[in-house]
Amino acid sequence: MHIVWNKVTWYSKLFAVVVFLLVLLLGIYIGRQYQDYLDHQPTQQ
């Protein structure tokens, strides 16, 4: 079987969508955790 490295297949597209969604959801999760961290910090005056 000959491997064509620059051919876009349906599973490479699916993999790209899954990675995009995972990175997006991970960013949202980290952002919410960071916001919770900032909300519970004592304010300095």
MOZIWO-V625148 format. One record per residue. N is the residue number from 1. RES is the residue in one letter. SS is DSSP state (a for helix, b for strand, c for the rest). PHI is phi in whole degrees, -180 to 180 (none if undefined). D_FIRST is the distance of its C-alpha to the first C-alpha in Angstrom with 1 decimal. Layout:
BEGIN
N&RES&SS&PHI&D_FIRST, N&RES&SS&PHI&D_FIRST
END
This chain:
BEGIN
1&M&c&none&0.0, 2&H&c&-91&3.8, 3&I&c&-92&6.5, 4&V&c&-106&9.6, 5&W&c&-77&12.5, 6&N&c&-103&15.3, 7&K&c&-94&14.3, 8&V&c&-89&16.8, 9&T&c&-111&15.7, 10&W&a&-65&18.2, 11&Y&a&-80&17.7, 12&S&a&-72&18.1, 13&K&a&-66&21.3, 14&L&a&-62&22.4, 15&F&a&-61&21.9, 16&A&a&-64&24.0, 17&V&a&-65&26.7, 18&V&a&-64&26.9, 19&V&a&-63&27.3, 20&F&a&-59&29.8, 21&L&a&-67&31.8, 22&L&a&-65&31.9, 23&V&a&-66&33.2, 24&L&a&-61&35.7, 25&L&a&-67&37.0, 26&L&a&-65&37.1, 27&G&a&-64&39.2, 28&I&a&-64&41.5, 29&Y&a&-63&42.0, 30&I&a&-65&42.8, 31&G&a&-63&45.1, 32&R&a&-68&47.0, 33&Q&a&-63&47.4, 34&Y&a&-66&48.7, 35&Q&a&-66&51.1, 36&D&a&-62&52.4, 37&Y&a&-63&52.9, 38&L&a&-69&54.9, 39&D&a&-68&56.9, 40&H&c&-98&58.2, 41&Q&c&-81&59.3, 42&P&c&-69&63.0, 43&T&c&-81&64.2, 44&Q&c&-101&66.1, 45&Q&c&-124&69.2
END
